[in-house]
Amino acid sequence: MVRIVDEGSHFDAPISKVWKLIESHATETSKIHPGAKNAKIHPVGENQGSVTFESDVNGQMMPMKFRVTAIPPTAQVLEILQGPLAGSKVVNYYTAKGDKTAVTVIADFESPMLPPHQLEAVAREFLQNGFDEDQAYLKTMH
C-alpha cells in the first residue's frame, strides 16, 4: 500500500462552483475526463453512486469501476473497485478560500496488477490527471 497526502492543491473557483463540477460528473464524466470511455453512472443512494467506464492502459482498454460518495460541501470519497488500482481509496477534502477552493487529498493506493515499486508513480499520475482535467473543465463552466 502507498499512502499519499497532498495538502497543497487548490481549484481556481469558489466551493459552490467546485460542487457543481462534482455534481456534473453524474452526466458529464466522459467530457470532464476524456480518457473515461463509455461511462455509465449508477445511483446507489442520495449521495452515492458507482461509475463504470473503460480506460486505455498501456494500449489496452480496461474496465474500471469506482464507488463515489459525496459529502457536500466537505468531501468526496472514491473507492476504486475494478481496474489497475482496485482496492484504493481516495478522500478529497474541500475548504472554501474565497474565490478559490483548497483541496486536501488523503489516499491509500493498492494494486492487484502493479508491482510495488511502480505503484506510487502511477497513483500520483492518477491524482494529477484527475485534478488537471477537473481544473480544465471548471474553466468551461459558467
PEWOPE-V932156 format. One record per residue. N is the residue number from 1. RES is the residue in one small letter. SS is DSSP state (h for helix, s for strand, l for the rest). PHI is phi in whole degrees, 0 to 359 (NA if undefined). NEAR is the number of other C-alpha atoms within 10 Angstrom. Layout:
N&RES&SS&PHI&NEAR  N&RES&SS&PHI&NEAR
This chain:
1&m&l&NA&13  2&v&s&238&15  3&r&s&261&14  4&i&s&237&16  5&v&s&237&12  6&d&s&233&13  7&e&s&249&12  8&g&s&252&9  9&s&s&264&12  10&h&s&206&17  11&f&s&266&22  12&d&l&275&18  13&a&l&200&18  14&p&l&292&16  15&i&h&300&22  16&s&h&297&15  17&k&h&287&18  18&v&h&298&22  19&w&h&291&17  20&k&h&296&12  21&l&h&299&18  22&i&h&301&17  23&e&h&295&15  24&s&h&296&13  25&h&h&301&17  26&a&h&294&17  27&t&h&235&12  28&e&h&237&15  29&t&h&310&21  30&s&h&289&16  31&k&h&282&15  32&i&h&288&20  33&h&l&238&19  34&p&l&303&12  35&g&l&285&17  36&a&l&270&19  37&k&s&272&19  38&n&s&56&12  39&a&s&292&23  40&k&s&229&17  41&i&s&256&19  42&h&s&234&13  43&p&s&299&14  44&v&s&248&12  45&g&s&202&9  46&e&l&301&8  47&n&l&240&13  48&q&s&221&16  49&g&s&200&16  50&s&s&240&20  51&v&s&232&20  52&t&s&243&19  53&f&s&196&21  54&e&s&245&18  55&s&s&220&19  56&d&s&283&12  57&v&s&238&12  58&n&l&53&7  59&g&l&84&7  60&q&s&238&9  61&m&s&284&12  62&m&s&239&15  63&p&s&287&17  64&m&s&231&20  65&k&s&213&19  66&f&s&237&22  67&r&s&255&20  68&v&s&238&21  69&t&s&237&19  70&a&s&260&19  71&i&s&234&12  72&p&l&294&15  73&p&l&265&14  74&t&l&271&13  75&a&s&204&17  76&q&s&223&20  77&v&s&244&20  78&l&s&247&18  79&e&s&243&21  80&i&s&269&23  81&l&s&262&18  82&q&s&214&19  83&g&l&121&19  84&p&l&296&19  85&l&l&249&21  86&a&l&305&18  87&g&l&97&17  88&s&l&277&21  89&k&s&225&19  90&v&s&230&20  91&v&s&246&20  92&n&s&255&17  93&y&s&250&19  94&y&s&250&21  95&t&s&231&16  96&a&s&294&18  97&k&s&225&14  98&g&l&70&11  99&d&l&272&12  100&k&s&231&17  101&t&s&229&21  102&a&s&285&21  103&v&s&234&20  104&t&s&249&18  105&v&s&244&20  106&i&s&235&17  107&a&s&222&23  108&d&s&245&16  109&f&s&256&22  110&e&l&226&22  111&s&l&204&21  112&p&l&279&12  113&m&l&243&11  114&l&l&264&13  115&p&l&290&10  116&p&h&308&13  117&h&h&290&9  118&q&h&259&10  119&l&h&300&19  120&e&h&299&18  121&a&h&297&11  122&v&h&293&16  123&a&h&297&21  124&r&h&296&15  125&e&h&295&12  126&f&h&302&12  127&l&h&296&15  128&q&h&295&12  129&n&h&298&14  130&g&h&299&14  131&f&h&297&17  132&d&h&299&14  133&e&h&291&15  134&d&h&298&18  135&q&h&299&18  136&a&h&295&15  137&y&h&293&14  138&l&h&305&19  139&k&l&293&10  140&t&l&268&7  141&m&l&277&10  142&h&l&249&5
